[in-house]
Amino acid sequence: MSWFHKPPFPNYNHLLHQHQHKRSPTLQIHSQLISTSRIANACVALWNALIKHYSNGPFPQEAVHCYKQMPPRAGTDTFTLSYLLKACANLSSPRTGGQFHSLAVKQGFALGVYVHTALVNMYSSCRCLAECQRAFEEMPERNTVTWNALITGFVKWGETERATSLFKRMPCPDVVSWTGIIDGYARARRPKEALATFREMAARGVRPTEITVLAVVPSVSNLGSLEAGEALHAHCLKGGLDRVDVRVENSLIDMYAKCGSIEKAVTLFSVMGERKNLVSWTSILSGFAMHGMAKEAVEWFRDMRQAGVRPNRVTFLSVLSACGHAGLVEEGLAFFSNMVYEYGMEPDIRHYGCVIDMLGRAGRLGEAEGMIERVPVEVNAVVWRTLLGCCCKHGEVEMGKRFTRKIMELEEEYGGDYVMLSNMLTGVGRFGDAERVRRVIDERNLVKVPGLSLMGG
């Protein structure tokens, strides 16, 4: 009787996994599940498979709809509620999540570590931190995943001190816990603490993952510590993390450039071989722009195109910035034209700002002002202030006065703009006008931020 071994229904778990990013096939499976009575009354595992699929996919609201269609005979278990709470977390819907919380209590599932961890994650994802903390404290037992859910939730919403306090209470923090704290310090712009935490983690024998490296790299870059960067790179090589995820190598290229060693960034880029992607190219081009190496940026951009890698808006922003700071105006304008007409990309205010700055630095202020008139969005005060600085450099007093008025229309008066205008007037010998501008600064009590040296005394 071969039919005895035939499964009573198709392998829906396999089908859902095959089509996890496609809506139409999933809905077909969903439709068959609710329209075929033999299947509809099947065990809860089938319904859980569909709810889980929806909760982790791009349509989490369908998980809730699916639950409402479940027949009573199918029943509900801890997995059902956990997947539904995950859907509520992805929907940022604490109200619906709270309803499932009540259902978990009513059905006696709330005290289970699996469901309770899902509750902690749901409330933290929805920024309901008080409810999240309460759910955590009510748990009779907790596992590492539960602790990490609360720690990462606090980190996500900027509650670094609460995350750190919780971390210190944790019995056995794992690499996820350490990474969460490192990320928290990095987000809070506390790079020294982030790097110190990374070092402490390594000293305790906890091996970092690629996610840990990605969390600590921005802090090393902010500190500008080449020594720390080299040590981190050595750690990656020792653990093979550079080969696990190309994002690690890309982040290290950017880190070396920001720590002042474009040579090491180039070396790392060169040994990547076939692992290079668009982010790799964009990182090295950004590094060249940062170091004023415009010719290299232009040459390597062309190499990238020859390699068949299509640039994106960030790539163009890097090469435009490099051209602007090096005075390669014609090359920069050609890149801008290629971006718009060859690649069909719509520039944003940053791209226009680079071109306007490029023209202004070259003394082509009339063209720069004309470019502003063609910008489809409102130009902010930063762009006008950039042009004002160019007017000061090239002695274009009347144009500078006009740009100053534009700045005043967009934001509150700032003394630095008047000082720049006064200096410009002084530079062309209009001392009386310069004195009148200075008098305006005093009469209106305008503030000019004092200069700051980053050089040690």
C-alpha positions, 0 to 999 in steps of 0.5 A: 500500500504505497499510498500509506507513505505518501504525505497527506499534503505537499511540503509547504515548508519547502515551497515557502522557503523557495519563494520567500521573497515573492508575494504571489506564490506565497498567496497561492499557498496561503489560498490553498491552505484555507480553501482545502478543508483537509489541509485547513484543519491540519496540525498547527505546524503548517499554519506556523510555517506560513505565519513564520514566513510572513513575519520574517518577510516583506509582508509581516501584516499578512502574518496577523491576517493568516492567524485570524484565518486559522480554524480552532482545530489547528490550535495555537502554540508557543511558536505561533505566538513567537512568530506573531510577536516577530511580525508585530516587531517588524510592523512597529505595532505595539498595540497589536503586539500587546493584544498577543501579549494578553493572549499569551498570558491567557493561554499560559504561554507567557512564562515560557522563555521563548515567547517572553523573549519574543515579547522583549524583542517586540517591545524594544523594536517598538520603542516601548522600553518601559514595557520591554524592561517590565517583560524582562524583569517578569521572566522567571528564567532568561537565556542569553538571547533574552539579555541580548534582545534588551541590550540591543533594544536599548542601544537602538534607541540611544539608551547606552547607559541603560544597555551598559548597566544591563550588560554588567548584570549579565551572567555570561555575555557572548559576542552578541552582547559585547558587539551591542555595547560596542555599537552603543558607544559608537552610536553615542559618539564615544569612540574611546569607550567603544575601542576599550570595550573591544579590547576588553572583549578580546582580552577575555577570550571572546572572539569577535565576528564580522559584525563586531568589526563593522561596529568598532571600525567607525570608532577607530576612524573617528579617533584617527588611530592608525595603530589601533586600525592596524591592530584591528586589521591583524585581528581580522586576518588572524580570525579570517574575518576579512574573507567571511564578509566583504564588508569587513575589507571595505570598512578597513579601506575606509578606516585606513583612509580616514586614519591618514594611510591611503597607502595601506588602503590602496594595498588592501584594495589591491589584494582583494582581487575578485572580491571587490564590489561597488562599495570597495571602489567607492571606498577607495575613491572616497579615500583619494578625494579625502587626501586630495588625490584627484588625478588618482580618483579620476583614473581609478574611476575609469578603471572601475568602469572598464572593470564593468562596475556600475557607479552609484550616486555615492561613487559620483559624489566621491569623484566630484568632491575630488575634482572640486578640491583639486580644481579639475573643473572640466573633468568634474563637469564631465562626470556630472554630465555622465551621471545625469545623461549616461547613467540616468541618475537624478542628482541630489543637493549634495551633487549640485553642492559639489559642482557649485563649490567646484565652479566657485573655487575656480572663480566661475561664480556666475556659472555657479549661481546659474547652476543654483537656479537650475537645482530642482530643490531649494538650496540650503544656506550651506551652499550659499555660504560656500559661494560666499566664501568663494566670493571672499576669495575672488573679491566679488563684493557685490555678488557676496552681498547678494549671497549674504542676503540669500543666507539671511532669508534661509536662517537666523543671522550668524555673525560669521557671515557678516565677518566674511562680508566685512573682510571682503569689503576690507580686501577691496579697500571699502573700509567705510562699508566694512566698518558699517557691517561690523557695527551691525554685528555689534548692534544686533549682538550677533554670535561668531563661533570662535576658532578652534585649533586641533593641534596640541600645545 
